[in-house]
Amino acid sequence: MTTTPDEAPGRHRRATAVTYRAGTDGDLDACAAIWKAAIDDYQVRLGQPPMPADLAPLRRLLIHVLTTDPTRFWVALAADDRDASGVAGFSCATVREGLWFLAMLFVRPDLQGGGVGAALMDRAQAGRSPAGGTSSVPGPDDPLDSGIHTWGMCTDAAQPISNALYARRGMVPRVPVWRVFGEVRRWSGLPELPSTLEVQPFEAIAGAGPDGHRRLAEIVDGLDRELIGAAHPMDHAWLRREGRSGFLVGEPGRVAERPLGYAYGSTGGRLGPVAAVDPALHPALLGVAVRRTPILGAMAAWVPGTADRATRALLDAGLRLDGFPALVCWSHADHPFDRYLPISLAIV
Ligand SMILES: CC(C)(COP(=O)(O)OP(=O)(O)OC[C@H]1O[C@@H](n2cnc3c(N)ncnc32)[C@H](O)[C@@H]1OP(=O)(O)O)[C@@H](O)C(=O)NCCC(=O)NCCS
């Protein structure tokens, strides 16, 4: 398919033919560069610092998304000479047990506003090139036997274009998600686990006999299905590869039988995801993650505003709200983000 973005003053000097194909490993460096160019293009104008030059962590994330859902990774190719790769934009999403989540959608700044983002979004929703135009693209209003029950993503609150694009497709901005960042200055904000609860590191459960890994996966998958409506073991495997450590909390002596939540920490400072059947457990879960993983420097977590106990606990501990918030866009009014702190803005 070829689209020709309209001329727009100050944006397009000339019309550019754009085609679309499935993304591959070979596109990932170009995608990472477009991610940085597209964000810097508007954030620097808003007085925000540019994104980091080290794109290696982003590349690892893109490999994970491409590997676990290759049919929803798409690139737009522009027939101009701006970039040797030809890649002018990309979209990628994951489906985990019927939960569709947009990982990324970015278009080269000079080609924005010409329909490229919408065409990439169609493909990430459909998992293929839509044969019959937009009427064959599944979405919240018309699932079209896609097996998808929930559609969502996180957006930047400072980005009206993306928020409008998703809202018109039924994925409406509903919840702010703050990046909470800093060092613990008041430990009272992150209480010790009360004696009515017990913690077990994921590693201890996984290492307990030949059945340990399967047992751990069953427990975590069960909590995820209860809380976010989908298990996503491949994302937990990725968290482990990225150096995050998980901790399960439950009733003393019956942690595995009566799990009440889990939390991840990491020595690199990334906190989350955090899942709790009762949001009142969030401060203690965060306390477990921080106390059990000695963090070298500042820590950061993505915290939905509806997870009010978690938000207050981290602020009470002395961390700060950092930058503009993101927004969770979700296809239903009933979302899980009072009980669940996501992995990142790209993976639920
Ligand atoms: C968001 C992005 C991917 C969209 O791609 P794009 O090619 O620019 O978007 P399109 O031209 O396909 O569609 C944009 C739509 O938003 C609409 N729009 C733009 N500004 C809007 C506003 N303030 N309010 C409502 N709608 C708006 C446009 O009118 C257009 O809809 P239409 O085609 O029905 O008129 C691209 O702009 C981008 O990379 N932005 C910077 C990075 C970013 O925010 N990415 C999203 C991360 S979640």
The ligand as an SDF file (V2000), in Angstrom:
LIG
                    3D

 48 50  0  0  0  0  0  0  0  0999 V2000
    1.7640   10.1090   17.1920 C   0  0  0  0  0  0  0  0  0  0  0  0
    2.2710    9.8050   15.7950 C   0  0  0  0  0  0  0  0  0  0  0  0
    2.8390    8.4150   15.7440 C   0  0  0  0  0  0  0  0  0  0  0  0
    1.0680    9.8830   14.8370 C   0  0  0  0  0  0  0  0  0  0  0  0
    1.5170    9.6620   13.5210 O   0  0  0  0  0  0  0  0  0  0  0  0
    1.1310   10.7060   12.3700 P   0  0  0  0  0  0  0  0  0  0  0  0
    1.5830   10.1300   11.0780 O   0  0  0  0  0  0  0  0  0  0  0  0
    1.6500   12.0400   12.7530 O   0  0  0  0  0  0  0  0  0  0  0  0
   -0.4560   10.6900   12.5200 O   0  0  0  0  0  0  0  0  0  0  0  0
   -1.5880   10.6760   11.3840 P   0  0  0  0  0  0  0  0  0  0  0  0
   -1.3050   11.7430   10.4060 O   0  0  0  0  0  0  0  0  0  0  0  0
   -1.7530    9.2920   10.8540 O   0  0  0  0  0  0  0  0  0  0  0  0
   -2.8910   10.9550   12.2590 O   0  0  0  0  0  0  0  0  0  0  0  0
   -2.9490   11.9810   13.1730 C   0  0  0  0  0  0  0  0  0  0  0  0
   -4.3980   12.2770   13.4900 C   0  0  0  0  0  0  0  0  0  0  0  0
   -4.4530   13.0670   14.6850 O   0  0  0  0  0  0  0  0  0  0  0  0
   -5.2470   14.2100   14.4110 C   0  0  0  0  0  0  0  0  0  0  0  0
   -4.8060   15.2720   15.3020 N   0  0  0  0  0  0  0  0  0  0  0  0
   -3.6430   15.9480   15.2590 C   0  0  0  0  0  0  0  0  0  0  0  0
   -3.6000   16.8380   16.2690 N   0  0  0  0  0  0  0  0  0  0  0  0
   -4.7390   16.6920   16.9720 C   0  0  0  0  0  0  0  0  0  0  0  0
   -5.2920   17.3300   18.1140 C   0  0  0  0  0  0  0  0  0  0  0  0
   -4.6530   18.2930   18.7580 N   0  0  0  0  0  0  0  0  0  0  0  0
   -6.5160   16.9210   18.5590 N   0  0  0  0  0  0  0  0  0  0  0  0
   -7.1900   15.9370   17.8950 C   0  0  0  0  0  0  0  0  0  0  0  0
   -6.7130   15.3250   16.7960 N   0  0  0  0  0  0  0  0  0  0  0  0
   -5.5110   15.7070   16.3410 C   0  0  0  0  0  0  0  0  0  0  0  0
   -5.0220   14.4940   12.9510 C   0  0  0  0  0  0  0  0  0  0  0  0
   -5.9880   15.3520   12.4680 O   0  0  0  0  0  0  0  0  0  0  0  0
   -5.0350   13.0750   12.3780 C   0  0  0  0  0  0  0  0  0  0  0  0
   -6.3480   12.5890   12.2360 O   0  0  0  0  0  0  0  0  0  0  0  0
   -7.0960   12.6500   10.7990 P   0  0  0  0  0  0  0  0  0  0  0  0
   -6.1930   11.9370    9.8410 O   0  0  0  0  0  0  0  0  0  0  0  0
   -8.3900   11.9340   11.0110 O   0  0  0  0  0  0  0  0  0  0  0  0
   -7.2330   14.0940   10.5140 O   0  0  0  0  0  0  0  0  0  0  0  0
    3.3640   10.8300   15.3500 C   0  0  0  0  0  0  0  0  0  0  0  0
    2.7850   12.1260   15.3060 O   0  0  0  0  0  0  0  0  0  0  0  0
    4.5670   10.8330   16.2710 C   0  0  0  0  0  0  0  0  0  0  0  0
    5.5000   10.0760   16.0590 O   0  0  0  0  0  0  0  0  0  0  0  0
    4.5410   11.7190   17.2960 N   0  0  0  0  0  0  0  0  0  0  0  0
    5.6410   11.8640   18.2150 C   0  0  0  0  0  0  0  0  0  0  0  0
    5.8600   10.6370   19.0560 C   0  0  0  0  0  0  0  0  0  0  0  0
    4.6390   10.1060   19.7830 C   0  0  0  0  0  0  0  0  0  0  0  0
    4.0000   10.8030   20.5400 O   0  0  0  0  0  0  0  0  0  0  0  0
    4.3180    8.8210   19.5650 N   0  0  0  0  0  0  0  0  0  0  0  0
    3.2440    8.1750   20.2480 C   0  0  0  0  0  0  0  0  0  0  0  0
    3.7590    7.4310   21.4300 C   0  0  0  0  0  0  0  0  0  0  0  0
    2.4610    6.6060   22.2550 S   0  0  0  0  0  0  0  0  0  0  0  0
  1  2  1  0
  2  3  1  0
  2  4  1  0
  2 36  1  0
  4  5  1  0
  5  6  1  0
  6  7  2  0
  6  8  1  0
  6  9  1  0
  9 10  1  0
 10 11  2  0
 10 12  1  0
 10 13  1  0
 13 14  1  0
 14 15  1  0
 15 16  1  0
 15 30  1  0
 16 17  1  0
 17 18  1  0
 17 28  1  0
 18 19  1  0
 18 27  1  0
 19 20  2  0
 20 21  1  0
 21 22  1  0
 21 27  2  0
 22 23  1  0
 22 24  2  0
 24 25  1  0
 25 26  2  0
 26 27  1  0
 28 29  1  0
 28 30  1  0
 30 31  1  0
 31 32  1  0
 32 33  2  0
 32 34  1  0
 32 35  1  0
 36 37  1  0
 36 38  1  0
 38 39  2  0
 38 40  1  0
 40 41  1  0
 41 42  1  0
 42 43  1  0
 43 44  2  0
 43 45  1  0
 45 46  1  0
 46 47  1  0
 47 48  1  0
M  END
$$$$
